[in-house]
Amino acid sequence: IKMAGDSRFPDVDIDGSEKSEEMEIVVNVGGVRQVFYGDNLNQYPETRLAELINCLSGGYDTIFSLCDDYDPGKREFYFDRDPDAFKCIIDVYYFGEIHMKKGICPICFKNEMEFWKVDLKFLDDCCKTHLSEKKEELEEIARRVQLILDDLGVDASESRWKRCQKCIWKFLEKPESSYPARVIAVLSFLFILTSSVVMCVGTIPDLQVVDAEGNRMEHPTLDSIETACIGWFTVEYVLRLISSPNKLHFALSFMNIVDVLAILPFYVSLTLTHLGAKLMELSNVQQAVQALRIMRIARIFKLARHSSGLQTLTYALKRSFKELGLLLMYLAVGIFVFSALGYTMEQSHPETLFKSIPQSFWWAIITMTTVGYGDIYPKTTLGKLNAAISFLCGVIAIALPIHPIINNFVRYYNKQRVLETAAKHELELMELNSAEGKAAGSRSELEDLSREGKEGPFYSSRIKVSHSDTFIHLLSEEKHYRTRLQSCK
């Protein structure tokens, strides 16, 4: 093809006798040359490579709007892009789908697809999963950094009460914000431990006292310690509720529900003790109080608020519902089968301990879980053989789902450490930009990132993420710079 009036483009027929389907173009992406034919590129005319076929007739403006440079002698288009990502993207012209190579950042690959104007629908589902996970990680980093910036920032337009609420919230919910906040967190942790220990020690008969009716009750000293702990929990919960920015979300949070369950039994039992005797029999009141006091065990779960390890374990179990469901299904099938076989095989023995199949369920449970209390055991040869098989099947059934559960725990734990490091690095970079007078721009970019993560399916193309330090800046009219959000991921 030859442009009219321009001798720099050789072998170009003015009458356009060469069909676009038969022509070939040479593309040089990051030093890697590729030859394409028009019949392949025209399958997707909206893509950038397909637009190269007809761009020569539009002059320099059209050519350089699509590429970085052009050599008319070699008829070669130059692009300063990632060649590894490009090799994956061109698969769409031959196979109709795209797969990412291992080691390529999904967000960077998405930006490359947008540059080459290839729709994300051609990306295979397995690769879309990686892209979604990476997007969620960046959203989490942006959320963490934004929360820290909100805590550090002081809005002069806020009322005194709002500023006081924010200070109380940081004081009680963010131990890392100040030294007094860390002291309060340690005290709260000690109160939880003390309350749990008192609950256990109070059940020791030697430490209990006898009341006027001859009933045993907790020692008054332990009761006073329990009251002090409940007072601390109550004040802490009320202050956190008052200072919470979203009270409905706070009240419905799982850990805050646990806090209420740890506090409420004390006040209900106190009310029943002083007022319930007038409404019901004294024995009923005592039974209700005893049942409520058992609910004090819920306060041990308050430790999860101060332990990242317990939070990680909880998340791993939530992500492992499928594996746990398989485990329960295996055990349920095995328990039903082996209990029925054990009952049938033991019927011939005159002193059999297997009285019924439902009673045999207990034997099957303790055998398959390798507990083996010995209160029920087979006495016939076939029954012992059935017990041996059930034991081996139980070991296999329990061992199979354990590995995925452990993997979920390790993956989430490592992910949280990476996210914390990434957030710290982003803050360090923002401090550097602040020293150079660029902090305002960095914060507005982070706010845009957080907002786009909520409103749009993917991040804006303004945020460029690379998986290695050999990041190739995208050429456009905007000014791009690499942030720690990119390098640490």
C-alpha angles and dihedrals in degrees: 000000000000126000116235113253095008120097092187090083107067128195093027118137114215092211090056093236091157107084119228089234092060100042124095131211131200118221123192111197114182092332095314114115122212129181119213133185126219096237090061097043095047090065086080106030094174093065124098095243091054090051089057090069094069100027096092093072091057098065132233096317092058094044097050092044087066103036141024097238141354132209109205092191094058094027087230128152118212126210127183094215140119107286094199092057090044092056088057095045095054089062087083090072092054107029105019094237139070131225124190118230118238112267098032115119108245094218091050090047090052090053090050090052090051091051092052088045094237114151118242090232088079090061110102118249094245090057093045087060091058090048092051092049092050091048090052090050092053090047089053092050091049091048093050094047091046091052090052091048091049090052092049096044122083118207110209091199092064119100122249091252091054091050090048090051091051092050092051091047092052090044093055104028105034112053091175092061096079145348095256089051090055090050091053091049091052091048091050090051091050092049090053092051092045093050092049092048092048090051090055097041091048090067093061106109094217091059096047126092131216120240128212093277092052095253120138117241138171120283112267091237092056089045090054092050089049090052091050091051092049089049090054092048091049095050091045093051094046092050092048091049093049094048096042113119090214110032097181092053089045093052093048095046113117096232092048090051087054089052090054092048089051093052104034100067091061094056094040092051090046090052093047092048094054102031107018095074089069093054103039142011118294093240091056090050091052092049091050092048091049091051091050093049089057087061088068088087087079090076091072087071088062086078088074089072089064100035123073088189093062090046090052091050091050092051092047090053091048090052090047099058090117093053092044089050090053090049092052091046092052091048093045092053092045093047092052095046099044095041090053091047092046092051092049095047095046097051092087092061114088093215097044118159093202101092097164141352094256089052088050089058089076091054092048092050096052091042098049092045090050093239099119107182092182096224089117120030137155121258103187126079094242090047091054090048089051090050092052092051092047090051093053093045090050092053091051094045092052096043097051100067095037096083096056090048091052090047090053090052095048093044094052093044093051091044092054091051091050092048092050091050092047092051091050092049091050090052090049090053091049090052089052091050089047090056088054094045096258103106093105092056093048093051093049089051091051091049090051089049092052092044094048090048088061101037104036134047093238140016122275116267087242090079107074117194126190130188095213140028091259091085116165111212113232112241113234140116092275125087111244128192132177117249132193087253085073102037097047092051 
